[in-house]
Amino acid sequence: MKWSTSPHRPPHLYMDNAWYFVTASTLNKTHILATPAHLNLWVQTLKTLALEFKIVLAAWTILQNHYHILFMPAAGRDLSAFMKRLHGITSRQLNLLDNQQGRKVWYSYWDTCIRGEHDFWTRLNYIHYNPVKHGYVGNPEDWEYSSYRFYLRGNDNGWLKACEQEYPVQSLFDDDKF
C-alpha cells in the first residue's frame, strides 16, 4: 500500500488486488466529448490500455464532460501510470480531432478503493445509470458508450434488473456534482 499526495491533486491510495472506482472530468466540465467520434476515441483508448496494462474492467461509461470506470489494475502502482496514459493519449487525439492543439482536456481524476461487495455492485449500477441520470437516454441499454450492453450479451436482462434492485444507486447520485 502506498499513498501519493500533492498540494494540487487529491491523494491516491495504491493497493494491490483492489477494485477502484475512478471519476474524471474535463477541464471546467466543458462538453468536449460532443460527437460519436470523440466518445469512440475514448472507448477505444480505454480498451487498448486495459489490455496493455492487464487491467480487469468491470464497468465504464463516458459522457460529454466526464467518465466513470470500475476496474482492478494488475498492481496498485499501475493506477497512476494508466490514468496518465489514458488522459495523455485521449487529450492528444481529441485535440487533433478538434484542431485544438495544446488545449487542456482533463482536469484530474478521483479514485476510491472499493470496500466490499455492496460497494462494488452499487458503483457498477451507478456507472451504468449515469447516462440516464444526466438525461442522455431513458434506459441504460440505450447508451452505447458504456459497458452495460456487454452485460446484456449472453445474459438476460433479469440478472441486471435483480442487481439494480438489490444494489440501488440513488444515494450515490446525491453526491454527483456533474
Buried (B, 14 or more C-beta within 10 A) or exposed (E): EEEEEEEEEEEBBBBEEBBBBBBBBBBEEBEBBEEEEBBBBBBEBBEEBBEEBEBEBBBBBBBBBBBBBBBBBEBBEBBBEBBEBBBEBBBEBBBEEBEEEEBEBBBEBEBBBBEEEEBBBBBBBBBBBBBBBBEBEEEBBEBEBBBBBEBEEEEEEEEBEEBBEEBBBEEBBEEBEB
